[in-house]
Amino acid sequence: MRAAKQLKQLKLDVTPQEAPVDKFLTASGTFTDGDLRLNQRGLRLISEESQTSQDNVQPPDAEDVEFSREDLETIKVIGKGSGGIVQLVRHKWLGTFYALKGIQMCIQETVRKQIVQELKINKASQCPHIVVCYHSFYHNGVISLVLEYMDRGSLADVIKQVKTILEPYLAVVCKQVLKGLVYLHHERHVIHRDIKPSNLLVNHKGEVKITDFGVSAVLANSMGQRDTFVGTYNYMAPERISGTSYDYKSDIWSLGLVILESAIGHFPYTSTEPEGYLSFYELLEAIVDQPPPSAPSDQFSPEFCSFISACIQKDPKQRLSSLELLSHPFIKKFEDEDIDLAILVGSLDPPVNLAE
């Protein structure tokens, strides 16, 4: 069995020893890693030449002083992110809601590097299709990220209520996610590596934004390939789940599965067993050895079927890039129509009841 043989070659991103946290702490309690400095007053990136005093870090502007962790009151836990829980919090003086993601820093070095990368991506992001990180703090072994609160939850929450999403709305979702991926792939040179329904967030305005970069990585070479095994395996591309090198196109496979799932109402790979779930080994065999899933041509338009096919190609060279997909006929098909995703999400129950 080819899949079983390839399973033996899986390269797991595992570090047997944990890096001591105090290695990255200064006497004043500032967390440092390369050019990153993080403490109770906020985050700062400095150049290598200016690293003369690690313990005497000043906040980048007054906003970091005025917006401290103590200014936020916890409302409730709303989910789990990469490495920690996510809480709904409210600014005590402004009344603004945020999502607060807490990450314990007593972790393996590889995971620490991923979190540091998340901090840098969040600080540098200028893309409207990436969830905004307003502030980040470090205190008593915990990194706190103050994130934009997307009040309609994730695409997974939407699917739970509507069961299936119609093509016009999916085109709107795809266009926004693709714009976020174009920013990550072509401007930041980043593979997200964990595109799935729960990492595509939605707000009442109908905006769709990508979140959770705890498993992202800035690529070190011009080809943009990684050979580590990180992320949710359900949505992994064949080259990833079989442990071989992969590039930006692995995110495209994941997007194709997400959109197809949203259209048909269930995960494209299913089991014949009553519970309907595949084990890792069954999924590995299905993804590597079986033909890729496709959109039923008798239920969906030729444009939609073509879009799914352009994403879910076993050979990554045959998949279109995020930039190419933005010009796909399925995306263009509804551009002249006034499709308002806010109408769909506005008809649903919000995942968090703020009145409770």
N, C-alpha and C positions, 0 to 999 in steps of 0.2 A: 504494500500500500504506500503510494508515493507520499501521502500526507503524513503517515506515521514515520517514514524515513526523514522527512523534513522537520518533524517535531523534534527529533534528536539534535537538530542543528540550531534550535532556537537559542538566541543570544539574549539572556535575561539581564536587565539593567539592575544588578544586585551588587551592593557593596557590603562585604562581610563585617566590616568594622565601622562604627560610627565616629564621625569627626567630633572631637570635644567642642562643646559650644563655647567654652571660655577662650578657646583659641581665637574666636572672632569677636570677643568683647574687650572693650577698653575699661580702664579703671572707673570711668564715669558712667558705665552701663550702656555705652553706645555700641550697637552691633555694626561691625565693619566687614566688608568682603570686597576686595579690589577697590574700585572707585566709589563704592556704595557706603554711605553712613546713615544709620537709622537709629533714632532714639525716641523719647517721649515727645519731643518737639517736632518730629517729622522726618522726612527723607531728604537726603542730599546726595548728589553725584558730583564728585570732584575729579580733576585730572590727576594723573600719576605724579606730575611735577608739583602739585600743591598739597601732597599728602605729608605735610610737615608736622601737623598736630592732630592726632586722632581723638584726643580727649577734650579738645576745645572747639567742638563743632557748633556753629551757629545755624539757626534755621534759615532757609532760603528767603523767607519773607514773613511779614507780620501775620499772614493768614494761618501759618502753622502754629504760632503761639496762641492765637485766639481760638483755634479749633483743636482742642485737646481731647484725649480719650474720655476725660471726666465730663466733657460737655455732652456726652451721648448717654441716653438712658435706654436700657434694653426693654423691648416690647415682648418678643418671643423668638424662639428658635424656628427658623423657616427652612432649614435644609442642611445638607452636608456638602462641602466642597472638597477640593483636592487638599488633603492634609489637615482639615479641621472643620468645625461647624460654622454655619452662617446664621447670624441673628438679624432680626429686624430691629433697628434702633432709631431713636428720634433725637434730634438736636434739642437740648433743653430750652434754648432761648429762641431759636428760629422756627421750631416745629417741623423742620424738614425731616423726612424719612430717608434712611440709608440702609444698605445691607452691609453688615460688619462681618468680615471673614477673619477668624482667628486661627493662626497657625503656630503650633508648638515647635520650637526650634531644636528640641532634643531629638535629632533625626539623623539619618544617614547623609553622608556628604553629597551623594548624587541628588538626593531630594532637596538638600539645602541649595544646591546650585540652581535647581529648577525654580525654587521660590525666589531666589535673588533675581533670576531672569524675569520672573513674573513682575517683580517690583519695577524693573527697568522698563519693561514693555509698557506697563501701566503708566509710568511717569512720562514716557515719550509719546504715547499714543495721541494722535490728532485725528482719529477716524471716527465719524459718527456712527459707525456700525460695530464699534467695540465698546463694551461696557466701561463707563468712566470710573477711574479710581481717583477720588478726590484727595484722599490723604492716606498715609500709612504711618504707623507708630510701632515702636518696639519697647516693651516693658516687661520685666520679670519673666523672660524666656518666651514671650508670646509676641509674634508679629500680627498686628491688626491692620487690615485693609478696609478703608471706608469706601464702599462701592456704591455706584448708582443703584437705586432700588427700582427694579423693573416690576411694576405692580400687577402685571398679569401673568407672572410666573414664567415658565419655560414652554417651549413647543410641546414638551411631554405633557404638561398640564392642559394645554389646549386640546391635544389629541384625546386625552381621557374624557373630555366633555363632548366633543363633536364627533368622535370616532374616526371620521375621515374629513379631509380638507379638500375643497374643490380646486380645480386647476387654476382659475384666476387668482385665488388667494395664494396658492403655492408658487405661482410666478412672482408675486410680490415678495414672498418670503425668500425665494431663491435669489432674487436680484439683490436684496439687502445683504444676505449672507455672503454672496459672491463678492460684493464690494468690500466686505470685511476681509475675505480671504485674499483678494487682490492686494489690499494694504499689507496684510501679514506676509504673503509670499513674495511680492515684488518690491515693497518698500522696506519692510523690516527683516526680510529674509528668514522667516520663521515658519516652521511647520507646527500647526496647532497640536496635532496628534491625538485629539480626543473630541472630535466633532461628533455630537450625538444630540438627541432632542433636549435633554436636560441642560445642555450647555449653549442652547440658543434661546435667549430670553426675549420676552415681549412686554411692551407697556401699553397703556390705554390709548396712546396715540397711534398704535399700529406699527411702532418701530421694532425691528428685530435686531438684536445685537449679540455678538459672540462674547462668551465669557470663559473664565477658568483657564488661565495660562500656567497653572502649576505643573502641567505636563508638556509645556512648550519648550523649544530649544532654539537659540540662535545658531545658525549653521556656520560651521567653521571653514567650509571650503566652497568654492564657486559652484560646484555641482549640486550643493545643497542636499547631501545624503546623510542619513543616520542609520545606525544598525542596532539601536537599542530597542527594547521591548517594553514600552510604556503606554498606558492608556486602556480604555475599555475594549476588550477583544471582540465584542459583538459587532462593532462597526469597523473593524480593522480590514484593511486591504489585503489581498492574498500575499503580497510581498512582505507585509509586516507580520501577519500571523504565522507565516512560515519561517520567520527569523532572518530574512535576507535584507539587503540594503533597500532603503526607500527614500522618496523625496517628497516634494510638495504634492504630487499627484495622489499620494495616499489620503490626503484630506478630501480630495474630489470623490474618491470611492465612498468615503464615509458620508459625504453630503448626499450622494446618489441614493444610498440606503435609507438615510433619514427622510428624504423627500418621497421615495417610493413607499416607505412605511406610513407616512402621513396621508398618502393617497389611498392605499388599500386597507388601512386600518389595523395592520398587524406587522410585526417584524418579518421581513421578506424570507428569512430562513426559519422554517418551522419544523417541528418533529411530528412524527406520526403518533407519538405517545399522547395520552389524554392531557397531560399538563402542557404540552406544546412547546417545551423548551429544549434546546439542544445543549448537551454538555460541551465543554471546550473542545474535546477530541472530535465529537460529531461535527461541530461547527468548523473546525480546522479541515476536516475531510471534505465537507460540503463546499467551503470556499475555495480550497486548493484543487480538488479533483472534479467538481461538478460544474456545469455551465453556470454563468452568473444569473441572478434573478433578473426579470424584466417586467415592464408594465404590460398588462394584458391589452392587446391591441383592440379588442372588442369593447373595452370599457373606457379607454382613454384616447385622446387625440394623437395623431401621428407626431405632432411636435413634442408632446410630453413623452411619448415612448422613445423618441429620438434623443431627448435630453437625458433620460435615465440611462439609455444605452451609452451615451457619450461619457457618462460618469462611471458606470459600473462595467468597466472593461478589465479583464484579468491582467492583461498586459498594460502596465502603466503608460507605456509609450503610445498606446492607442486612446488613452483618455485625453479629453480636452483640458486645457489649463483653466484656472479661474477667470483669467482675462478673456480667453476665447469663449467661455460659456456665457459671459455677459452679452455676447452678440448672437447667442443661439436663437433660432426662430421661436422657441417656447417662451423665452424671456421677452422677445420683441412682440409676440402675438397680442399681449394685453396692454402694451405701453400706451396705446391711444385711448384705452378705456379708463374710466375713473373708478379703479378698484381700490376701495378703502379697507385695509385690514382692520382698522379701528372698529368698523361695524361688526366684524366677526368677533373680535375679542371683547368688545363692549357688551355683547349679548351673553357672555359667559360669567359664571360666578368667579370672583377673584380668588386665587389660592389662599390668600390670607385675609381674614375678616378683621379690619382695623377697629370695628365697633365692639369687638368682644372685650 
